[in-house]
Amino acid sequence: MSGLLVESVIFDLDNTLLDFMKMKSVSINAAVKAMIDVGMDINQEESVNEIFTIYDTKGYEHQEVFNEFIINKIGKINYKYLAAAIVEYKKAKEISLNLYPDVIPTLNKLLNMNLKLGIVSDAPSREAWMRLYTLELHNFFEEVVTFNDTGVYKPAKEPFIKISERLSANLEECMMIGDWPERDIKGAGQLGMKTAFAKYGSTDDIVDSGADYDLDSLSEVVDIIHQINK
């Protein structure tokens, strides 16, 4: 570990600050139920799994997922089914998009320590900012870097370099917190950033994250940074 201080804390967004996979699961289940309710002859559980398979292939921000699902099932688009899916998905998303319990207190403590806060997300700009605004996080962060800002996904170096430049921060004095070892931890670590694995947000059973620190809750990062900066 470097003896340098931590002056900036960079966060991934999904599954680090907010429970993205819970939101996705609740919303997809609501969409499938809606399609069944308006007459589509499909099985709830099988259909949810098929939609997740499309997401796994095309990415979780894929906007045409319900179009593809309907065409796969009946060979053509049915706008009654599509409208039901989209409307109920959005309703469920608004209700189920939640922060992890200790996010706001932790962010406030970090700001009171005079640390700069930023976000590096692989989400498109519009979706990232909509989530930030919905959850009233938009004023906590000095800078936000999304996929649209660099055109490449983590672990590419560009997103991490761009956020450090925007924060006027040295990479070695930044800590990156994220739930995906292969992207967040590997990407930040290759540039000399300190790293913390959001173990609480990972959907996989990771034995060795490769991070400097593993977090069972986000609040643990406050004491870690106090120790480093002491």
ABEGO torsion letter per residue (X at the ends): XBABBBABBBBBABGAABBAAAAAAAAAAAAAAAAAAAGBBBBAAAAAAAAAAAAAAAEAABAAAAAAAAAAAAGBBBAAAAAAAAAAAAAAAAAABBBBAAAAAAAAAAAAAGBBBBBBBABBAAAAAAAAAAAGAAAABABBBBAAAAGBBOABAAAAAAAAAAAGBBAAABBBBBABAAAAAAAAAAAGBBBBBBAAABABBBABAGBABBBABAAAAAAAAAAAAX
